[in-house]
Amino acid sequence: MPTLQIRDLPDDVYQGIADAARAEHRSLSQQAVVELRRALGLAGATRRRKGVIAHLAASGRRLPAEAPTPEVLLREDREQEGR
């Protein structure tokens, strides 16, 4: 993933990002990405993702009770990668 360094960032911009990050329990980097996405109109992916989740929730489809949890699946994947 690319890295972006911003020099001579105005104090008010830094403070605004820092305040928002604190309020949203995010790091400065995470908050800066969120703000850049909003400013560039790239927040649509989040709206689409939330729409898909809402659609799935409304469909009434559920996993069987015996289905493995995401944690179990991740653990199995990590164990297989280690082999």
Wavefront OBJ file of the C-alpha trace (Angstrom):
o trace
v 0.000 0.000 0.000
v 1.423 3.431 -0.863
v 2.480 5.898 1.790
v 1.766 9.626 1.811
v 3.759 12.160 3.793
v 2.411 15.685 4.104
v 4.820 18.485 4.934
v 3.885 21.848 6.395
v 0.424 20.671 7.414
v -1.444 23.646 8.882
v -1.995 23.382 12.625
v -5.778 23.718 12.313
v -5.951 20.836 9.824
v -3.802 18.624 12.056
v -5.890 19.512 15.096
v -9.115 18.821 13.207
v -7.924 15.368 12.162
v -6.578 14.651 15.647
v -9.877 15.663 17.288
v -11.916 13.585 14.836
v -9.587 10.597 15.278
v -9.920 10.785 19.049
v -13.713 11.021 18.822
v -13.893 8.035 16.425
v -11.258 5.971 18.281
v -9.013 5.893 15.213
v -5.352 6.588 14.636
v -4.358 9.805 12.890
v -3.523 7.817 9.760
v -6.870 6.019 9.746
v -8.751 9.278 10.220
v -6.757 11.012 7.489
v -7.707 8.217 5.065
v -11.381 8.524 6.054
v -11.298 12.294 5.530
v -9.500 11.999 2.183
v -12.034 9.420 0.975
v -14.891 11.760 1.925
v -13.254 14.766 0.290
v -12.603 12.845 -2.930
v -16.055 11.297 -3.070
v -14.667 7.807 -2.558
v -16.861 7.026 0.440
v -19.299 5.258 -1.903
v -17.620 1.926 -1.248
v -18.648 2.179 2.394
v -22.245 2.959 1.433
v -22.311 0.030 -0.991
v -20.849 -2.303 1.647
v -23.432 -1.180 4.220
v -26.165 -1.679 1.620
v -25.041 -5.235 0.938
v -24.912 -5.981 4.658
v -28.419 -4.549 5.148
v -29.695 -6.597 2.200
v -28.205 -9.792 3.612
v -29.602 -9.058 7.074
v -33.073 -8.428 5.618
v -33.001 -11.632 3.566
v -33.464 -13.736 6.690
v -30.744 -16.154 5.595
v -28.701 -17.440 8.491
v -25.767 -19.786 8.863
v -26.504 -23.143 10.457
v -25.736 -23.303 14.175
v -22.980 -25.852 13.519
v -21.169 -23.562 11.043
v -17.631 -22.681 12.159
v -17.055 -19.185 13.508
v -14.856 -16.713 11.608
v -12.223 -17.119 14.322
v -12.056 -20.877 13.759
v -11.774 -20.409 9.986
v -8.980 -17.848 10.374
v -7.103 -20.085 12.801
v -7.351 -23.010 10.363
v -6.080 -20.830 7.502
v -3.140 -19.602 9.567
v -2.261 -23.128 10.628
v -2.295 -24.289 6.991
v -0.079 -21.370 5.928
v 2.449 -22.350 8.588
v 2.907 -25.823 7.120
l 1 2 3 4 5 6 7 8 9 10 11 12 13 14 15 16 17 18 19 20 21 22 23 24 25 26 27 28 29 30 31 32 33 34 35 36 37 38 39 40 41 42 43 44 45 46 47 48 49 50 51 52 53 54 55 56 57 58 59 60 61 62 63 64 65 66 67 68 69 70 71 72 73 74 75 76 77 78 79 80 81 82 83
